[in-house]
Amino acid sequence: MGRITEDLIRRNAEHNDCIIFSLEELSLHQQEIERLEHIDKWCRDLKILYLQNNLIGKIENVSKLKKLEYLNLALNNIEKIENLEGCEGLTKLDLTVNFIGELSSVKTLQHNIHLKELFLMGNPCADFDGYRQFVVATLQQLKWLDGKEIERSERIQALQDFPVVEQQIREQEKAYCLKRAKDKEETQRKLQEEENEGEKEGRHTGFDGRWYTDIGATLPSSEESKDDVQAPETQEGECKKKKLDNGEDDLEFWNKPSLYTPESRLETLRHMEKQRKDQEKLSEKKKKVKPPRVLISESGRALNVNEPKLDFSLRDDEKRNQIVLDLAVYRYMDTSLIDVDVQPTYVRVMVKGKPFQLVLPAEVKPDSSSARRAQTTGHLVVYMPKVGEVITGCQGTSKPVKSTPDSSREQTDKRSQQMERLEVDPSKRAFPDVANIVQEKKHTPRRVQAEPKIIPSEEDPDFEDNPEVPPLI
């Protein structure tokens, strides 16, 4: 059953930024609340409070809500109007479809001088003779009762007939109280019988669900119980049998006649809650645990898996002698959520815990492989050099060579000779001459020959000897 908690109020105060102390309107309908509590301490500024369709049995802890104007308590288990004297600003009160049988309790609303509208339809007191006249005469500040306007002539007539009507109401209240007491006793007796039946069933049934009438009879041993482990098919059959039994019990419960009382409402709600829990248990049993994804077969062969369902392309770059994988990872995904594992025959990428695995067409070098994210698209690009082949530049091209037994032997001999040449005798090792590592051509300095001076001849017709001009050097 539900209770009024701070978290519940905050979740229903989103329109006020989840701030509860300044809240003016609060809706807590259909929360299976059984008791009114905490609201008068946490939400002092409330003006509108919706509490309809709950299981509240008593009006309490609202007297400090001085600003409260509208209180809706329809469809609850309230039997008496009380504890509303402190709600000074109350103008509208809705108590539709409750269990109010003490009509005289409306006198407590005389202190709420601003009360204009009152709803009491659907209550036992609304069936009393003289119900409307009694309420109209008792609450003279009312303007509307059960959605119908109170006219002046109606109030004058009600005040005139009030002594007679009041006597009738008291007699009907007494009869209702006696009937209500009998209903409570009957309900209590039924509950006691059900509890006793449950205890008896618990005593006579064993842990395996069988009946043991003889107390001295030995229960089945652990070995027998192990042998009697039920197969999945029998378990399914038991689930179906339980469903049928539950369906029969449910049909019997709803077809059984019952009185309309607060206790019957509680019993109905508990029955529905039990049904819901049983349904959840059955659904949990039905749910099969998803087996882990198989990435390597029993024979040791890697499988192709694309659990994250990403687009990809795999190409063989012959120029650089490498295999390139382009995986269309989500553009804005954090790189920390990606894990790349390159193996000689396959590559595995974990994207948010989901595996992407691809078998490679050739063996690659895991140590020389690299991965990077594209800055524009966010794709993951993995470069995997191939094994046993020389990586050439872009301009060079490899020539195909026909392999024969003789040629293969010659190649092995050449490789062995090359390996012997690479070995260095430690006794003949000498320190290299660092100064002469780079040999440069010695350039001899050239003498710059002086250019012959051109002395103008005096025979030149344009020559003019000016003594003020200094001589040319």
Disulfide bonds with the S-S distance in Angstrom:
none
